Amino acid sequence: MSLATAAPAAAAPAKYADDFNGDGHRDHAVHSYGTDTRFSKGGGILVTFGTANGPGTKTQFVDQASEGVPGADESDDLFGDVRVAADFNKDGYGDLAVSANGEDVGKAKDNGTVTILWGSAKGLSGGTTLPFKGPKGVSGRAVDFATGDFDGDGHQDLALVRDSKTYVYRGAITRSGVKGSVTVLDKDTSSFYATALVSGKVDKDGRTDVVVIGDVVYPEYIASDAWFVKGGKAKLYPGKTLRLERQNGNGGQAERGGDGVIADFDKDGYGDIAIGTEIHDRGTGRVSVWYGAASGPSRSARFTQNTAGIAGGAERGDWFGASVSAGDVNGDGYRDLAIGVPGETIDGADEAGGVHVLYGAKSGLGAKGSQWFARNSPGVPGSLATGDYVGHTVRLRDTDRDGRADLYVMGDNGSLRLPGTSKGVTTTGVQLVNGDVVAGMLQ
C-alpha cells in the first residue's frame, strides 16, 4: 500500500467530491478484495490517486480492518460494493459513503450498514457508521446512493435506497454523526419500488434535485419509471414521472437498467436527465433523455440503436445503455453522452461490446455526427473477442485538463482511454489503462 502526498486542505469544501486527499485532483475508488500484498475477506476500497496528468500510480486500500473504520473484516460483508463521494463535513477533503450489505447487525444476519469514510491529507482515514433509519425489521442494505445539497443549506446530504424506499439524510454529516433530519420519499407504497437514484440540478433554484428510478408493481411488475423530486428548503417536492420501459417479455424486476446522469446537453442552464435502460425490449436497450426546464423536467427523447444516425441495429442482448456518462468532449460548451453497449455482437464475436458517443447541441442531444468505437475500430488496440464486454463501464472525464473530456471504456480484455479533441473522440493517442481505474471513476 502507498499513500499519496497532498497539499494542506483549504477551509472551503473540496472542489471535487472524490478528491480524497485534497490535492485538487479527482481520485478513483473501486470495490476490491485487496492488493498483491493484502487480502480482505469482506471487501474494501482500492483508491487510485489522481495527478495533474490523470490517474497516477499511488494507491490506498481501505477495509474494515483499517484503523478507525467501524466493524471487522469478515467474510461476505461486501464492504464498499455501493459507494458515492461528497465532502460531507466541508473540510476540503472528499469523503466516501460505502455500503456493507453483508454486514451482520446484532442477531440480524446480512442486515447491512452504511459507513462514511473520511478524507484527509493521507487519503481516506477512519469512518463513521450512518445511523439506521427505518421501520423495525427493515433491511439496512443500501442498493444505491446519491448526494447533493437538497435543501440548499450549504451542507451535503445523502440519499439512499433501502428496502424499496428512498431515505434522505440531511447534513451536516460529520464524524460525530448526522445533525439533520431524515426524510423518506415514498411515491406509492403499494406500487412503486425504488431501485436507484440520480442527483443533480435540473432547475435554477440552486438546490440539488433527485430522480428516483423504480419498478412499478400492480401487484406484478409491469414497468419501470423515473420519478423527479425537486429539492426544497423545508422539504423535497414530489414531481413528474417518466416511463422508462414496459414489460415486454423481460419478466422480473427492472433493477435499474443502466447508469443515470444529469447534465446540460442543450446549454440552456437547466440540467437534463439521461437514463440508460438496458433491459428495454428484451435487452436491446434504450436511453431516455428528459430535458430540464424552470418547472422541472419537460420534453423527452429516446435513443436506441435503431435511431437514425446511430451505428448498428437494435438486437436482443445488446444492452444499449448499460452504462452512460456525460462530459464535454469537443470543448464547445455542450455536454455530450457516452453510451455503453457491452452485449453487442460484432463479426460473430458474441458480447464483444462497444460504445457510442452522442453530441450535445442547441436542440439537445442528437445522433447526428455520433461516433462508434469497438475493438475493430481503426486505431483501437486489441482484437475482437467473445465476452470482452467493451462498454460495461464508460466514463467521460477530462483527466489531462485540456478542456475536453476523454473517453474511458472498460473491457474484460483491456480498458482504454480515447482522447477528446475539438473534432470529437479520437483513437490517435489511445492508451491502455487499468480497469480498476475506470471502474473507480464515480459519476
C-alpha positions in Angstrom: 0.0 0.0 0.0 1.2 3.5 -0.8 -0.3 6.8 0.2 -0.5 10.0 -1.9 1.2 13.2 -0.7 -1.2 16.1 -0.5 -1.2 19.8 -0.1 -3.0 21.1 3.0 -6.7 21.2 2.7 -8.4 24.5 2.2 -11.1 25.7 4.6 -13.6 25.7 1.8 -15.3 22.4 0.7 -13.5 20.2 -1.7 -13.7 21.3 -5.3 -14.1 17.7 -6.4 -16.3 15.3 -4.3 -13.9 12.5 -5.0 -10.6 14.3 -4.1 -10.0 12.4 -1.0 -6.5 13.8 -0.2 -7.3 17.4 -1.0 -4.6 17.9 -3.7 -7.0 19.3 -6.3 -7.2 16.1 -8.4 -10.0 13.6 -8.7 -9.3 10.2 -7.3 -10.8 6.8 -8.2 -12.4 4.4 -5.7 -13.3 0.9 -6.7 -14.7 -2.1 -4.7 -11.9 -4.5 -4.3 -10.8 -7.5 -2.2 -7.3 -6.3 -1.7 -3.9 -5.8 -3.4 -1.0 -8.1 -4.3 0.1 -7.9 -0.6 -3.1 -7.7 1.3 -6.3 -9.8 1.1 -9.7 -8.7 2.6 -12.3 -11.2 3.5 -15.2 -8.8 3.5 -14.1 -6.4 0.7 -12.9 -2.8 0.7 -12.0 0.2 -1.3 -9.0 0.5 -3.6 -8.2 4.2 -4.2 -6.0 5.3 -7.1 -5.0 8.9 -6.6 -5.2 11.4 -9.4 -2.5 13.7 -10.7 -2.3 16.7 -13.0 -1.9 14.2 -15.9 -4.8 11.9 -14.9 -4.8 8.7 -12.8 -1.5 8.1 -11.0 0.4 5.1 -9.6 -0.1 5.8 -5.9 -2.9 3.8 -4.3 -4.5 3.1 -0.9 -6.6 0.1 0.2 -9.2 0.6 3.0 -11.4 -2.1 4.6 -12.9 -2.8 7.9 -9.5 -3.9 9.3 -8.1 -0.4 8.6 -7.5 1.9 11.6 -10.6 3.9 12.7 -13.1 2.1 10.3 -16.1 0.7 12.2 -16.7 -3.1 12.2 -14.4 -6.0 11.4 -13.2 -7.6 8.2 -15.5 -10.6 8.0 -16.3 -12.9 5.0 -19.0 -11.7 2.7 -19.6 -8.3 4.3 -19.4 -6.7 0.8 -17.9 -3.6 2.2 -17.7 -0.9 -0.4 -19.8 -2.6 -3.0 -22.0 0.6 -3.4 -20.3 4.0 -3.0 -20.6 7.7 -3.6 -18.4 10.7 -2.8 -19.1 14.1 -1.2 -17.3 16.5 1.1 -19.9 15.9 3.9 -18.0 17.8 6.7 -16.8 20.6 4.4 -13.1 20.3 5.5 -11.7 20.4 1.9 -11.3 16.7 1.5 -13.7 14.4 -0.3 -15.4 11.7 1.7 -16.8 8.4 0.6 -20.1 6.7 1.6 -19.9 3.0 1.3 -22.4 0.1 1.9 -21.6 -3.2 3.7 -24.7 -5.1 2.6 -23.5 -8.4 4.0 -22.8 -7.0 7.5 -24.5 -8.7 10.4 -26.2 -6.3 12.8 -26.8 -7.9 16.2 -28.7 -11.1 15.5 -29.8 -9.9 12.1 -27.7 -11.7 9.5 -26.7 -9.7 6.4 -28.7 -6.8 7.6 -26.3 -4.2 6.2 -24.7 -0.9 7.2 -23.6 2.4 5.7 -20.3 3.9 6.6 -18.8 7.3 5.8 -15.0 7.1 5.2 -13.4 10.4 5.8 -10.9 12.2 3.5 -7.6 13.5 4.9 -4.2 14.6 3.7 -3.2 11.0 3.5 -6.4 9.8 1.8 -9.3 8.0 3.4 -8.8 7.8 7.1 -11.3 6.4 9.6 -15.0 6.2 9.4 -18.4 6.8 11.0 -21.4 4.4 10.7 -24.6 6.1 9.5 -27.4 5.6 12.0 -30.1 3.3 10.8 -33.4 4.9 9.9 -36.4 2.9 9.0 -39.2 0.7 10.5 -38.3 -2.2 12.7 -37.5 -5.3 10.6 -36.5 -3.3 7.5 -33.2 -4.3 5.9 -30.3 -1.9 6.3 -28.8 -2.8 3.0 -28.3 0.2 0.6 -28.7 -0.6 -3.1 -27.8 2.9 -4.4 -26.6 6.3 -3.2 -26.9 9.9 -4.4 -25.5 13.1 -2.9 -26.3 16.8 -3.1 -27.5 19.8 -1.2 -31.1 19.0 -1.5 -32.3 21.7 0.9 -29.9 24.4 0.0 -28.4 24.9 3.5 -24.8 24.5 2.3 -24.3 21.0 3.7 -24.1 17.9 1.5 -26.9 15.5 2.1 -27.0 11.7 1.4 -29.9 9.9 -0.3 -30.0 6.1 -0.3 -32.4 3.4 -1.5 -33.2 0.9 1.2 -35.9 -1.8 1.1 -37.6 -0.2 -1.9 -37.8 3.3 -0.4 -35.6 6.4 -0.6 -34.2 7.9 2.6 -32.6 11.4 2.6 -30.2 12.1 5.4 -29.9 15.9 5.7 -26.5 17.4 6.6 -24.4 18.3 8.3 -22.9 14.8 8.4 -19.8 14.8 10.4 -17.5 12.3 12.3 -19.8 12.7 15.3 -22.9 11.7 13.3 -25.9 13.2 11.4 -27.1 16.6 12.5 -30.2 16.9 10.3 -33.5 15.0 10.0 -34.2 12.0 7.7 -36.9 12.2 5.1 -38.5 9.2 3.5 -39.5 9.5 -0.2 -42.3 7.0 -0.9 -44.2 7.6 -4.1 -46.7 4.8 -3.5 -46.2 2.1 -1.0 -48.3 -0.3 -3.0 -46.9 0.1 -6.5 -43.5 1.9 -6.7 -40.3 0.1 -5.6 -37.3 2.3 -5.7 -34.2 0.7 -7.1 -31.7 3.6 -8.0 -31.0 7.3 -7.7 -29.6 10.1 -9.9 -29.0 13.6 -8.5 -28.1 17.0 -9.9 -29.5 20.4 -10.5 -32.4 20.3 -13.0 -33.9 23.8 -12.4 -32.1 27.0 -11.4 -33.0 27.4 -7.8 -29.6 26.3 -6.6 -30.8 23.2 -4.8 -30.0 19.6 -5.8 -32.8 17.6 -7.2 -33.1 13.8 -7.2 -34.6 11.3 -9.6 -35.8 8.0 -8.2 -35.8 5.1 -10.6 -38.1 2.3 -9.6 -40.2 -0.7 -10.6 -44.0 -0.3 -11.0 -46.0 -3.1 -9.5 -49.8 -3.6 -9.7 -49.3 -6.0 -7.9 -47.0 -7.7 -10.5 -44.1 -5.9 -12.2 -45.2 -4.1 -15.3 -42.8 -1.3 -15.9 -40.0 1.0 -14.6 -40.3 4.7 -14.1 -38.2 7.7 -13.3 -39.7 9.9 -10.6 -38.5 13.5 -10.3 -38.3 15.0 -6.8 -37.5 18.7 -6.5 -35.1 19.9 -3.8 -36.6 22.4 -1.3 -35.7 24.3 1.8 -38.3 22.8 4.1 -39.0 19.6 2.3 -38.5 17.8 -1.0 -41.3 18.1 -3.5 -42.5 15.1 -5.5 -42.9 15.9 -9.2 -43.4 14.3 -12.6 -42.8 10.7 -13.7 -41.3 9.4 -16.9 -42.0 5.9 -18.1 -38.7 4.2 -18.9 -39.8 0.8 -20.2 -42.8 -1.5 -20.0 -42.8 -5.3 -19.5 -42.2 -6.8 -22.9 -41.0 -10.3 -22.3 -38.5 -9.1 -19.8 -40.1 -10.5 -16.7 -38.8 -10.0 -13.2 -37.8 -6.5 -12.0 -36.1 -3.8 -13.8 -33.4 -3.3 -11.1 -32.2 -0.1 -12.8 -31.0 -0.9 -16.3 -28.0 1.3 -16.6 -26.4 4.4 -15.3 -28.1 7.7 -14.9 -26.6 11.2 -15.1 -27.8 14.8 -15.1 -26.0 17.2 -17.5 -26.8 20.2 -19.7 -26.9 18.8 -23.2 -28.6 21.9 -24.8 -26.7 24.6 -22.8 -29.8 26.4 -21.6 -28.7 26.4 -18.0 -31.1 23.6 -16.9 -29.9 20.1 -16.1 -31.1 17.3 -18.4 -31.7 13.7 -17.2 -30.2 10.8 -19.2 -31.0 7.3 -18.1 -30.0 4.0 -19.7 -32.5 1.1 -19.5 -30.5 -1.8 -20.8 -33.4 -4.4 -20.4 -35.7 -2.4 -22.7 -37.3 -4.6 -25.3 -35.7 -7.9 -24.4 -32.3 -6.4 -23.7 -31.9 -4.4 -26.9 -31.7 -1.3 -24.6 -32.7 2.3 -24.7 -31.6 5.7 -23.4 -34.2 8.2 -22.3 -33.3 11.9 -22.1 -35.6 14.1 -20.0 -34.9 17.8 -20.6 -34.8 20.3 -17.7 -36.8 23.5 -17.6 -37.9 26.1 -15.0 -40.6 23.9 -13.7 -38.5 20.7 -13.7 -38.1 18.1 -16.4 -40.3 18.6 -19.5 -39.9 17.2 -23.0 -38.2 13.8 -23.5 -36.4 12.0 -26.3 -35.5 8.3 -26.7 -32.4 6.8 -28.4 -31.8 3.2 -29.4 -29.5 1.5 -31.9 -32.4 1.8 -34.4 -32.3 5.6 -34.2 -31.2 7.2 -37.5 -27.5 8.3 -37.2 -26.6 5.7 -34.6 -24.4 2.9 -35.9 -25.6 -0.7 -35.8 -29.1 -2.0 -35.1 -31.1 -2.9 -32.0 -30.7 -6.6 -31.2 -31.7 -8.7 -28.2 -28.9 -8.8 -25.7 -27.0 -5.7 -26.9 -27.7 -4.0 -23.5 -27.5 -0.5 -25.1 -27.4 2.0 -22.1 -25.8 -0.4 -19.6 -23.5 2.5 -18.7 -23.8 6.2 -19.5 -21.6 9.2 -18.8 -21.7 12.9 -19.7 -18.9 15.3 -20.5 -17.9 18.0 -23.0 -15.7 16.0 -25.5 -15.1 18.7 -28.1 -15.0 21.8 -25.8 -18.0 23.6 -27.4 -19.8 24.1 -24.0 -22.5 21.4 -24.7 -22.3 18.2 -22.6 -22.1 15.0 -24.7 -23.1 11.5 -23.8 -21.2 8.2 -23.9 -23.4 5.0 -24.1 -22.0 1.6 -23.4 -23.3 -1.4 -25.4 -21.4 -4.4 -23.7 -23.6 -7.1 -25.3 -23.0 -6.1 -28.9 -22.1 -9.0 -31.2 -19.5 -8.0 -33.8 -18.4 -10.2 -36.7 -19.5 -13.3 -34.9 -17.9 -12.4 -31.6 -20.8 -12.6 -29.1 -20.8 -9.9 -26.4 -17.7 -8.2 -27.8 -19.2 -4.8 -26.9 -18.6 -1.2 -27.9 -19.5 2.4 -27.1 -21.4 5.2 -28.8 -20.8 8.9 -28.3 -23.7 11.3 -28.9 -23.1 15.1 -29.1 -25.0 17.9 -27.5 -26.3 20.9 -29.4 -28.7 23.8 -29.1 -31.6 21.5 -29.9 -30.4 18.9 -27.4 -28.6 15.6 -27.6 -28.6 14.2 -31.1 -27.5 11.2 -33.2 -26.0 13.4 -36.0 -22.3 13.1 -36.0 -22.4 10.3 -33.4 -19.3 8.0 -33.1 -18.9 4.3 -32.5 -15.9 2.6 -31.1 -15.1 -1.2 -30.7 -12.1 -3.4 -30.9 -12.2 -3.5 -34.7 -12.3 0.3 -35.0 -9.2 1.7 -36.7 -6.6 2.6 -34.1 -8.2 0.8 -31.1 -5.8 -1.8 -29.6 -6.8 -5.4 -29.2 -8.8 -7.9 -31.2 -12.5 -8.8 -31.2 -13.2 -11.5 -28.7 -16.3 -13.1 -27.3 -17.1 -12.0 -23.8 -15.0 -8.9 -23.9 -18.0 -6.7 -22.8 -16.4 -3.4 -24.0 -18.6 -0.6 -22.7 -19.6 -2.4 -19.4 -18.5 0.9 -17.8 -17.9 4.1 -19.7 -16.8 7.5 -18.3 -16.2 10.9 -19.9 -13.6 12.6 -17.8 -11.1 15.5 -18.6 -8.1 13.9 -16.9 -5.5 15.9 -18.7 -7.2 19.3 -18.1 -7.2 20.4 -21.7 -10.9 21.4 -21.5 -12.1 18.3 -23.3 -13.4 15.1 -21.8 -11.6 11.9 -22.7 -13.5 8.6 -23.2 -12.6 5.9 -20.7 -14.0 2.5 -21.7 -13.8 -0.7 -19.6 -13.4 -4.1 -21.3 -12.5 -7.5 -19.9 -9.6 -7.8 -22.3 -8.1 -4.4 -21.5 -9.6 -0.9 -20.8 -9.0 2.2 -22.8 -8.6 6.0 -22.8 -9.5 7.7 -26.0 -8.7 11.4 -26.1 -11.2 14.1 -26.7 -10.5 16.7 -29.3 -12.2 19.7 -30.9 -13.5 17.2 -33.6 -14.7 14.6 -31.1 -13.2 11.4 -29.7 -10.1 10.2 -31.5 -8.1 7.0 -31.5 -4.9 9.0 -32.0 -3.0 8.7 -28.7 -5.3 6.0 -27.4 -3.9 4.4 -24.2 -4.4 1.1 -22.4 -5.4 1.8 -18.8 -6.0 -0.1 -15.6 -9.6 -1.4 -15.5 -9.8 -0.7 -11.7 -9.2 3.0 -12.5 -12.2 3.1 -14.9 -14.4 1.1 -12.6 -13.4 3.5 -9.8 -14.5 6.7 -11.7 -17.6 7.8 -9.9 -20.2 9.8 -11.8 
